[in-house]
Amino acid sequence: MYSEAEITDRLKLLMWDTKISPGELVLLLKGERDQINGFTRKNLFAKILNGYNWHAVRKIIPENELKEALSDEVVKGLFPRTLRKKYIYVRSLL
């Protein structure tokens, strides 16, 4: 698992195009907030899955949140289709 500072840096890079602060994103990631300005945890999980490889994803998303992060609702929003299939397979292994 990355430190909170490393997670904050990763989220900052990933969310460069939004006005949501990295601190708020960490709260969203930890489940302390459900949404920020209409941006939900599931949206954040999809951005993380689209933006980083599996090894980085495992270091960013807390293990107890992986099931939600790999839910059908999140996975169906991934692009390209091969990425969706990859994470469906990963989910089947957990």
Steps between C-alpha positions, in 0.01 A plus 500: 500500500623846416528759775227761513739754344573263209129430451432874503768553235360220283148637528624850419658370178191302412253779568692791349190609308268549799463759772469236772790525742722196555405506868133468413582217261675312780185536713297366210740210453487408869120508500477798732303681228266344244528777244648841437324739261326206331825300464446165675727235646412275205613776261828521691548123492442501122756779452755308708437174312526679165806699599730253675616142463374233740806515725454874556124456541563252785723757671247783462165336572472350850460123487161510671375728220614285205169315475314830454771630267455195277120501509303471176400865525865612504637247252236576236637857486854393411648553157615323287292183512812287554561688825148410612567134427829516689336636813208255478761226500689658791173524695439128445839425658435699819 
